[in-house]
Amino acid sequence: MGDYDNKEREEVYSKKVRAGKRTYFFDVKATRSNDYYITITESKKRLEDGVFVKHKIFLYKEDFEKFAEGLTETVEYVKANQDVVEKRYEFNPDHVVEKTDDDFSF
Protein backbone atom coordinates (compact mmCIF):
# COMPACT_ATOMS: atom_id res chain seq x y z
CA MET A 1 0.00 0.00 0.00
CA GLY A 2 1.39 3.38 -1.00
CA ASP A 3 1.06 6.65 0.89
CA TYR A 4 -1.88 7.65 -1.32
CA ASP A 5 -4.04 4.84 0.09
CA ASN A 6 -3.80 6.27 3.58
CA LYS A 7 -4.77 9.82 2.63
CA GLU A 8 -8.22 11.33 2.28
CA ARG A 9 -9.55 11.15 -1.25
CA GLU A 10 -8.67 13.97 -3.60
CA GLU A 11 -10.59 17.15 -2.84
CA VAL A 12 -12.27 18.61 -5.92
CA TYR A 13 -14.21 21.52 -4.38
CA SER A 14 -14.65 22.93 -0.90
CA LYS A 15 -17.12 25.37 0.64
CA LYS A 16 -16.64 26.63 4.21
CA VAL A 17 -19.66 28.07 6.06
CA ARG A 18 -19.14 29.85 9.37
CA ALA A 19 -22.29 29.88 11.49
CA GLY A 20 -21.68 31.27 14.97
CA LYS A 21 -19.89 28.72 17.13
CA ARG A 22 -19.95 26.11 14.38
CA THR A 23 -18.25 25.84 11.03
CA TYR A 24 -19.59 23.59 8.29
CA PHE A 25 -17.43 22.23 5.49
CA PHE A 26 -19.03 20.96 2.27
CA ASP A 27 -16.34 19.09 0.35
CA VAL A 28 -16.57 17.36 -3.01
CA LYS A 29 -14.13 14.47 -3.28
CA ALA A 30 -13.32 11.94 -5.97
CA THR A 31 -13.00 8.18 -5.65
CA ARG A 32 -10.23 6.30 -7.45
CA SER A 33 -12.61 5.80 -10.37
CA ASN A 34 -13.28 9.58 -10.38
CA ASP A 35 -16.83 9.37 -9.02
CA TYR A 36 -17.70 12.44 -6.96
CA TYR A 37 -19.21 12.33 -3.49
CA ILE A 38 -19.74 14.95 -0.78
CA THR A 39 -18.57 15.02 2.81
CA ILE A 40 -20.37 17.35 5.20
CA THR A 41 -18.38 18.17 8.33
CA GLU A 42 -19.53 20.08 11.38
CA SER A 43 -16.68 21.50 13.46
CA LYS A 44 -17.20 23.02 16.89
CA LYS A 45 -14.73 24.08 19.56
CA ARG A 46 -15.25 22.23 22.83
CA LEU A 47 -15.38 24.73 25.69
CA GLU A 48 -13.66 22.53 28.29
CA ASP A 49 -10.36 22.09 26.46
CA GLY A 50 -10.56 24.13 23.25
CA VAL A 51 -10.34 20.99 21.09
CA PHE A 52 -12.23 21.09 17.80
CA VAL A 53 -14.75 18.26 17.64
CA LYS A 54 -15.76 17.18 14.14
CA HIS A 55 -18.72 15.16 12.92
CA LYS A 56 -18.71 14.00 9.32
CA ILE A 57 -21.24 12.38 7.01
CA PHE A 58 -20.67 11.05 3.51
CA LEU A 59 -23.26 11.78 0.84
CA TYR A 60 -23.12 9.78 -2.38
CA LYS A 61 -24.46 11.14 -5.66
CA GLU A 62 -27.14 8.47 -5.99
CA ASP A 63 -28.62 9.82 -2.73
CA PHE A 64 -28.48 13.57 -3.53
CA GLU A 65 -32.14 13.94 -4.53
CA LYS A 66 -33.56 11.96 -1.57
CA PHE A 67 -31.22 13.72 0.87
CA ALA A 68 -32.10 17.21 -0.45
CA GLU A 69 -35.81 16.33 -0.44
CA GLY A 70 -35.66 15.10 3.16
CA LEU A 71 -33.65 18.11 4.34
CA THR A 72 -35.97 20.57 2.58
CA GLU A 73 -39.11 18.93 4.02
CA THR A 74 -37.62 18.91 7.50
CA VAL A 75 -36.54 22.58 7.32
CA GLU A 76 -39.98 23.57 5.96
CA TYR A 77 -41.65 21.68 8.85
CA VAL A 78 -39.65 23.64 11.43
CA LYS A 79 -40.28 26.97 9.64
CA ALA A 80 -44.02 26.22 9.49
CA ASN A 81 -44.20 25.35 13.18
CA GLN A 82 -41.78 27.81 14.77
CA ASP A 83 -40.32 31.20 14.00
CA VAL A 84 -36.89 30.81 12.44
CA VAL A 85 -34.66 33.86 12.54
CA GLU A 86 -31.68 33.34 10.29
CA LYS A 87 -28.62 34.96 11.79
CA ARG A 88 -25.96 36.75 9.81
CA TYR A 89 -22.43 36.65 11.15
CA GLU A 90 -19.60 39.06 10.56
CA PHE A 91 -16.17 37.50 10.76
CA ASN A 92 -13.71 39.20 13.06
CA PRO A 93 -10.35 37.48 13.73
CA ASP A 94 -10.79 37.96 17.50
CA HIS A 95 -14.40 36.83 17.79
CA VAL A 96 -17.61 36.31 15.86
CA VAL A 97 -20.04 39.22 15.97
CA GLU A 98 -23.71 38.42 15.50
CA LYS A 99 -25.39 40.79 13.06
CA THR A 100 -29.06 41.63 13.51
CA ASP A 101 -31.45 44.06 11.85
CA ASP A 102 -31.11 46.24 14.96
CA ASP A 103 -27.56 47.31 14.10
CA PHE A 104 -27.21 51.04 13.58
CA SER A 105 -24.20 52.87 12.23
CA PHE A 106 -23.76 56.61 12.75
C-alpha positions as CSV (number, residue, x, y, z in Angstrom):
1,M,0.0,0.0,0.0
2,G,1.4,3.4,-1.0
3,D,1.1,6.6,0.9
4,Y,-1.9,7.7,-1.3
5,D,-4.0,4.8,0.1
6,N,-3.8,6.3,3.6
7,K,-4.8,9.8,2.6
8,E,-8.2,11.3,2.3
9,R,-9.5,11.1,-1.2
10,E,-8.7,14.0,-3.6
11,E,-10.6,17.1,-2.8
12,V,-12.3,18.6,-5.9
13,Y,-14.2,21.5,-4.4
14,S,-14.7,22.9,-0.9
15,K,-17.1,25.4,0.6
16,K,-16.6,26.6,4.2
17,V,-19.7,28.1,6.1
18,R,-19.1,29.8,9.4
19,A,-22.3,29.9,11.5
20,G,-21.7,31.3,15.0
21,K,-19.9,28.7,17.1
22,R,-20.0,26.1,14.4
23,T,-18.2,25.8,11.0
24,Y,-19.6,23.6,8.3
25,F,-17.4,22.2,5.5
26,F,-19.0,21.0,2.3
27,D,-16.3,19.1,0.3
28,V,-16.6,17.4,-3.0
29,K,-14.1,14.5,-3.3
30,A,-13.3,11.9,-6.0
31,T,-13.0,8.2,-5.6
32,R,-10.2,6.3,-7.5
33,S,-12.6,5.8,-10.4
34,N,-13.3,9.6,-10.4
35,D,-16.8,9.4,-9.0
36,Y,-17.7,12.4,-7.0
37,Y,-19.2,12.3,-3.5
38,I,-19.7,14.9,-0.8
39,T,-18.6,15.0,2.8
40,I,-20.4,17.4,5.2
41,T,-18.4,18.2,8.3
42,E,-19.5,20.1,11.4
43,S,-16.7,21.5,13.5
44,K,-17.2,23.0,16.9
45,K,-14.7,24.1,19.6
46,R,-15.2,22.2,22.8
47,L,-15.4,24.7,25.7
48,E,-13.7,22.5,28.3
49,D,-10.4,22.1,26.5
50,G,-10.6,24.1,23.2
51,V,-10.3,21.0,21.1
52,F,-12.2,21.1,17.8
53,V,-14.8,18.3,17.6
54,K,-15.8,17.2,14.1
55,H,-18.7,15.2,12.9
56,K,-18.7,14.0,9.3
57,I,-21.2,12.4,7.0
58,F,-20.7,11.1,3.5
59,L,-23.3,11.8,0.8
60,Y,-23.1,9.8,-2.4
61,K,-24.5,11.1,-5.7
62,E,-27.1,8.5,-6.0
63,D,-28.6,9.8,-2.7
64,F,-28.5,13.6,-3.5
65,E,-32.1,13.9,-4.5
66,K,-33.6,12.0,-1.6
67,F,-31.2,13.7,0.9
68,A,-32.1,17.2,-0.4
69,E,-35.8,16.3,-0.4
70,G,-35.7,15.1,3.2
71,L,-33.7,18.1,4.3
72,T,-36.0,20.6,2.6
73,E,-39.1,18.9,4.0
74,T,-37.6,18.9,7.5
75,V,-36.5,22.6,7.3
76,E,-40.0,23.6,6.0
77,Y,-41.7,21.7,8.9
78,V,-39.6,23.6,11.4
79,K,-40.3,27.0,9.6
80,A,-44.0,26.2,9.5
81,N,-44.2,25.3,13.2
82,Q,-41.8,27.8,14.8
83,D,-40.3,31.2,14.0
84,V,-36.9,30.8,12.4
85,V,-34.7,33.9,12.5
86,E,-31.7,33.3,10.3
87,K,-28.6,35.0,11.8
88,R,-26.0,36.8,9.8
89,Y,-22.4,36.6,11.2
90,E,-19.6,39.1,10.6
91,F,-16.2,37.5,10.8
92,N,-13.7,39.2,13.1
93,P,-10.3,37.5,13.7
94,D,-10.8,38.0,17.5
95,H,-14.4,36.8,17.8
96,V,-17.6,36.3,15.9
97,V,-20.0,39.2,16.0
98,E,-23.7,38.4,15.5
99,K,-25.4,40.8,13.1
100,T,-29.1,41.6,13.5
101,D,-31.4,44.1,11.9
102,D,-31.1,46.2,15.0
103,D,-27.6,47.3,14.1
104,F,-27.2,51.0,13.6
105,S,-24.2,52.9,12.2
106,F,-23.8,56.6,12.7
